[in-house]
Amino acid sequence: MNYKEMGFLISRYFILMLLAINSLYLFYAVFTPLTLYPSYLVLKSIYSNAILNAGIGTISFGEDSIELIQACIAGAAYYLLIILNLTTPMSLKMRIKSIFFLILTFLFLNITRIVVFSVLFLNGAGYYFDLAHKLVWYAGSTILIVLLWFANVKLFNLQTVPVYTDWKGIIEDIFPRER
């Protein structure tokens, strides 16, 4: 590993440490409005009586309302996707494309999930809402992140493994194989 590669490796992990300082605050600060407003706009196109109260993260529909709590925003999922991206060696250009793909795809899927669950709830399909919500909450979110990461690997033809490839390179530099 040359000095330039080592510098990029240190920079990637340093960025991860900086992101971890304020826990997930940064992710919720960025992705709450990016999730709340588009969800509201889509729901407003379906239900003309939709009213947004962005201050408390609720969308009201006459008597009913939905609240987008932190779990709905999924800040931890964005953080996990960033961790996977930054712990995988790749060129800067590919990294930027990969981050945009991961973030935008997850944002789109999350907004779609919120809209579908809201429609189920508002149309009186309480049983299906509860079932779908629990399935997605307990298993679906993890499966979605894994599938999204594998799609990223396939799309960008990644030949490296998060963390492992970095450590393998460091260990090989410290203990070179004799030939």
N, C-alpha and C positions, 0 to 999 in steps of 0.2 A: 504494500500500500504506500503510495507516494504521499508527499506532504499535502498536496492539493486534495487528494481523496480523504486523508485524515482530517483536514480542515472542514470538509463538507460533513464528514461523520460527526465530528464534535459539534458543528453548527446545528445539525439536525436534532441531536439529543439535547443540546442547550435550549433550543426552541421548545421542545417538549417539556423541559423543566420550567421554563418561563410560563408556559400555558397552565402548568399544574399549580402555580403559586396561588392564584385566586380560585382554586378549585374549578368549578364549572361556570363561574359568574360570567366570564367572557362569552362562553357559548350561549348561555341563556340571554345575555344582553343583545347578542347579534341575531340569534335565531328565533327569539320570541316574536318580534315584529315581522320577521320574514315568514313566519308560520301563521301568525294570527291574522294579518291583513289579507293575504291571499285566500285563506280559509273563509274569512268573512265575505270577501267579494264573490267567491263561488257560491256560498250559501245564500247570499243576497240575490244572486241571479236565479236561484231556485225558490226561495221564500222571500217575497218582497217586503215582508214585515220584519226582517232581520235588522237588529240594531246592535252596533258594536259599542262596548264599553271597554276600550283598550286599557284604561287605567287598572282594571281588575281582571282583564283577560276573559271577559265573558261576551257571548253573543246571545242576545235575547230574541225570542220569537213569541211575542205575546205573553202567554202564561209560562211557557217553557224557556229554559236557557241552558246553554252549555258553558262550561268553564274550561279553558285550556290551562291546565296546571303544568308544572315543570315536566312531569312525566309525559305529557302530551307533546311538549316541545322536543323532548328527547335529546337534550344537550349532551348527555353521556354517550349517546350513540355517535354524535358528530365527533366527540373527543376520541372515541375508539377508532373511528375511521381515520382521523388525523394521526393517531398513534401508529396505526398500521402503515399509513403512507410514509411517515417520517422515519420509521424504523426499517424501511425497505430501501436498499440501495437502488438508485435510478438516476438518470440525468435530470437536471433542473427543468428542462422543457417537458420531459415526460412527467415529472413530479407535479408540475403546475396543472397539466392536462388531467392527471389522475385525481388531484384534489378537487378540481372543478367537476369532474365526472361524479366522484363520490358524493360531494356535498349537494350538487344540484339534483342528482338522481334521488338521494335520500330525502331531500326537501320536497320534491314532487310527490314521492310515495307517501311521505308523512302527511302532507296536505290532503292527498287523495284518501288516506285512511281516516283522517278527521272528518272529511266531508261525508264519506260513506257511513261512518258510525253515527254522525249527526242525523243523517237522513233516516237511518234505522230507528234511532231514538225518537225523532220527531213524528215519524209515521206510526208510532205505537207498537213497533216490533221490539218491545222491551226484552223478551226472552232472547231473541236473536242478537240484540245489542249486547246484552250481558255475556252471552256465549262468545260472540266474536271478540268482544273487548278482552275477556279473560284469556282466550286462546292467543290473541296477538300479544297481550301483555306478558304472559308467562313463557310462551315458546316462539311465537311469530317474530318478535323483535330480534331475538338472537339469530334465528334462522335468516331473517332479512339481512342483517349485517354480514353474516357469513356469505350468503349468496351474492350480495353486492360486492364484497371484497373479491370473491372468485370471478365475478364478471369483470371487475377491474383488472385482475391478473390476466384473464383471457384477452380482453380488449387491448391492453397495452403490452401483451406478450412478455410479462415479467418472468424472469428466470431466477429470481432471488426470493429468499424467505425473510420475513420480518425478523429482526434481531439476530437470528441464527447466522445469516450471511455476514453481518457486521462482525460478530464475535469470531466466526471462523476465520475471517481475514486478519483480525487482530492477533489471534492465536498463531496463525501461520507466519505472521511477521515476527512474533516473539520467538517462536520455536520453528524455524524453517526446516523443512524436510531435506535430508541429505539425498542426493541423487547419485 
